[in-house]
Amino acid sequence: MSTNNKDISRETLSSRLGFILVVAGCAIGLGNVWRFPYITGQNGGAIFVIIFLICLLLLGVPCLLTELAIGRAARKSVVEAIDVLEPGKSKWHLAKFAMFMGPYVLLSFYTVVTGWLIYYLGSFLTADFENIRLLNDKALISEALKDKFGGLLSDPVTMISYTLGVILLSAIVCIGGVKNSIERVTKPMMMALLVLLIALAGYSLSLDGAQEGFSYYLSPDVSKIEKVGLINVIFQALNQALFTLGIGIGSILIFASYQNKQRSLISESLVIVSLDTFVAILAGLVIFPSCISYNVPVDAGPTLLFQSMLNVFANMSAGRYVGGFFFLFLSFAAFTTVVAVMEEIVANSMELFKWTRKKSCIINFISMGLLSLPCALGFNLWSDFHPFGPNSGVLDLEDFIISNNLLPLGALFFVLFCSWGWGYKNFEKELNTGLGIKAPKWFEYYLKFVLPFLILIIFVLGYLDFLGIYKI
């Protein structure tokens, strides 16, 4: 193991609150806002939430701990952290090349979707959306909203412009440094995000029909579990528990490398996970009561944001304002994730190629701009490209690479490295450093033998579902 694990010149976050909000900003993204609510509604409501919380403790928290511990112990990004901590002459560090590519793949489509959110935010701030709402006919409004989204996707100039704008803004934030820029931007955004979400949930629950929406979302419904199948419900809960935190590519690890050791990592991880889950549950309290109050389908799945919710706001008397705040909240949630992942890319390049922060930000702005083009063009000029058959596109391919491969395999790597590579005793020492909760004695056996098995189940079932061998 290298002894050069201290970097006295390394930046640090200014406070514990800053660390928690920055890491939470990385974890809280679109998966919390649209994926968790509709999966909860389809899989038994409150029963699913209980199963999910159990899975989060069994899977999400331990996996989060591995990234936090590696980052804080090595005080390096993922491309050098393993080199610092691994035993001499071992080959664990070879995984860093896949880890290096992971954030590029993620941002290559995440920046495009973030651009959509900002585009719609602009529509609410101008008279554009209001003109659609004034059609005053549900069928006409629905058709106009469908045409608007289709028009956005089919316009390569608009798609590329918003995508490049998102990448440029994130690079500008990163170029200012961790404490003086990233933390200063992310903290108020995250606090505003929470205030907006609480206010929107309160408004949604005051609507006529809100009780029915609340019941659909969180009332226990055994019939839904029987229909879907208990095994599938448990898999969905495990899957969401793993992916909700974005473990596997080192985007959380990088911010742990900027944190001090005053608090134990178990205590910090529980706060981060609680905040992430709070946002996910509250998002459902915004979406489902609103949809049911305005007779909009609640089972739209992934199209919930850009179809169902837009129809809700178009038929709501205060729709322009409520919708504007909703897309402002979404934009904050997405952009904080983009900034966090961009910082990982910048830090990786700085350490791997010995670039300055400014040089790394400029080069990676150009690199991400080019890498995002396929997804932006995949809905228009390259729409004939169907990697997985009809109705699939570039975004589906990139999402598959991340969701079905890099994230689960990355999480598995971190778990195995902390168990066997770095060594559990070293990992445990890092977990327990600082005030707060300490690791129980049984955790060693759980990390070494049980947790890898759970991750492998998710990986294998995900592939079986993708190949159509076993539908989930």
C-alpha positions, -999 to +999 in steps of 0.1 A: +000+000+000+013+034-009+019+057+021+014+088+001-022+092+011-020+127+025-025+157+002-019+188+023-028+211-006-062+194-013-093+215-010-118+208+018-154+216+022-161+243+047-187+225+069-205+193+077-237+208+063-219+216+031-206+180+028-240+165+034-258+188+010-232+184-017-233+146-015-271+147-013-271+169-043-252+143-062-275+115-051-308+134-055-317+135-091-345+126-116-346+090-103-359+103-070-385+125-086-401+104-113-389+068-108-395+063-071-431+076-071-444+056-100-426+024-089-441+029-054-476+034-069-473+003-091-459-020-064-482-017-033-478+018-020-469+019+017-459-018+017-434-011-011-420+019+009-414-003+039-397-029+018-377-002+001-365+013+034-354-022+045-335-027+012-320+008+016-305-002+050-294-036+036-279-024+004-279+014-001-262+024+031-234-002+030-226+006-006-226+043+001-202+036+030-176+020+007-173+051-015-172+074+014-145+054+032-123+051+001-125+087-007-119+100+028-091+076+035-072+082+002-080+119-002-079+112-040-104+108-068-113+073-079-085+072-105-058+074-078-076+064-046-073+026-053-036+030-061-031+047-027-050+021-007-044-012-025-017-037-013+016-036-032+017-054-066-020-060-066-042-051-097-072-035-081-062-002-096-069-014-132-107-009-125-100+029-125-102+030-163-138+019-163-145+042-134-129+070-154-153+065-183-184+061-162-192+098-154-187+107-191-213+081-201-237+093-174-234+130-183-237+123-220-274+118-216-281+134-182-271+168-195-296+164-224-325+156-200-315+185-177-316+207-208-352+196-213-361+207-178-346+241-182-364+244-215-397+238-198-388+261-170-384+288-195-418+279-210-434+285-176-416+318-171-427+331-204-462+332-220-454+300-240-470+276-216-498+300-207-509+301-243-513+263-243-533+265-210-557+291-225-568+266-251-593+256-224-600+221-238-584+190-224-580+172-257-565+203-274-542+210-245-530+174-244-523+174-282-505+208-279-483+195-251-475+164-271-466+185-301-444+208-280-423+180-266-421+164-300-410+197-315-383+200-289-369+165-296-370+170-334-351+203-333-313+196-332-303+232-327-325+237-296-315+203-282-278+210-286-280+246-274-297+237-241-274+207-236-242+228-241-257+255-218-260+229-190-224+217-196-210+252-197-228+262-165-215+231-147-179+237-159-181+274-148-192+262-113-164+237-111-137+260-123-142+281-092-132+253-069-148+231-043-154+254-013-156+287-031-179+277-059-193+242-059-203+243-022-215+279-025-238+270-054-250+236-043-259+245-007-285+272-015-298+252-044-304+222-022-320+243+005-343+260-021-350+226-035-363+213-002-384+244+005-399+242-030-407+205-026-424+210+008-444+239-005-455+220-036-464+189-015-485+211+008-503+227-022-509+193-039-524+178-007-548+207-005-564+199-039-598+182-043-592+145-047-558+147-029-569+120-004-575+096-032-540+104-047-524+100-013-542+066-009-530+054-043-495+064-035-490+053+001-519+032+013-510-005+017-523-025-013-517-062-011-536-068-044-509-048-063-482-070-048-501-101-057-505-088-093-468-079-097-454-107-076-436-104-043-403-114-058-406-087-084-416-061-058-385-070-037-363-068-067-377-033-076-370-022-040-334-036-041-329-021-075-341+014-064-321+012-032-289+006-052-294+032-079-311+060-059-277+070-045-257+067-077-231+044-063-205+028-086-187+055-106-170+075-078-191+107-079-197+105-042-162+093-035-147+125-048-166+147-022-156+123+006-120+131-003-127+168+005-142+161+039-126+160+074-128+131+099-148+147+127-178+124+122-181+087+117-191+077+082-221+056+093-236+087+110-230+108+078-244+081+055-276+078+075-282+116+072-275+115+034-298+085+028-326+100+049-324+133+029-324+114-004-354+093+007-373+123+021-371+140-013-382+108-031-413+103-009-422+139-009-420+140-047-448+114-049-469+136-026-466+163-052-473+141-083-501+117-073-526+139-056-522+164-084-527+138-111-558+123-095-573+157-087-572+166-124-581+131-138-547+126-154-533+090-156-510+082-128-496+050-143-477+068-171-443+055-158-413+072-173-434+097-192-449+111-159-429+143-160-433+154-196-469+142-202-490+136-171-476+165-149-477+190-178-514+181-184-520+187-147-505+222-148-523+230-180-556+223-164-548+240-130-559+276-125-525+285-109-508+260-133-483+285-146-469+293-112-471+258-097-456+243-128-429+269-128-419+261-093-421+223-100-397+226-130-375+249-110-373+222-083-365+196-110-339+218-126-321+223-092-322+185-085-308+177-119-282+205-121-267+197-087-262+161-099-246+174-131-222+196-111-212+168-088-205+144-117-187+171-136-165+177-105-156+140-105-146+143-142-125+174-135-108+159-105-101+126-123-085+145-152-065+167-128-050+137-110-046+114-140-031+139-164-017+164-139-038+193-154-047+225-136-083+228-125-089+255-152-074+234-180-094+203-169-126+223-169-120+237-203-110+204-219-138+185-203-164+211-213-153+204-249-152+167-243-186+165-227-201+188-255-189+163-281-200+132-261-235+146-255-241+151-293-251+115-300-279+117-274-291+151-285-291+141-321-306+106-314-341+121-313-338+139-347-309+136-372-299+101-359-334+089-350-330+059-374-304+044-350-323+017-329-298-003-308-324-024-291-351-025-317-380-002-326-386+028-302-351+026-288-324+052-293-290+065-282-303+075-248-315+039-242-280+026-251-262+050-229-286+044-200-281+007-204-243+010-202-246+029-170-277+013-153-272-023-162-234-024-162-212+004-148-232+012-117-239-024-104-204-036-113-188-005-099-207-009-066-197-046-065-160-036-071-161-011-042-176-037-018-150-063-028-122-039-026-132-027+009-137-064+020-106-080+005-084-056-014-079-027+010-089-050+038-119-049+062-098-038+092-086-007+073-121-001+060-136-004+095-110+019+110-120+046+085-157+040+091-153+044+129-131+075+128-149+105+143-179+110+166-210+090+159-223+054+152-196+027+149-197-004+128-212-035+145-191-067+147-213-086+123-208-060+095-176-077+083-193-109+074-222-091+059-199-069+037-178-099+026-204-125+018-240-112+018-237-078+001-218-090-030-245-116-035-273-090-033-256-069-059-250-099-082-287-107-080-296-072-092-270-074-120-282-108-133-319-101-130-314-068-147-298-086-177-325-113-177-351-086-178-333-067-206-329-099-227-366-108-221-358-141-204-374-130-171-397-100-171-397-078-140 
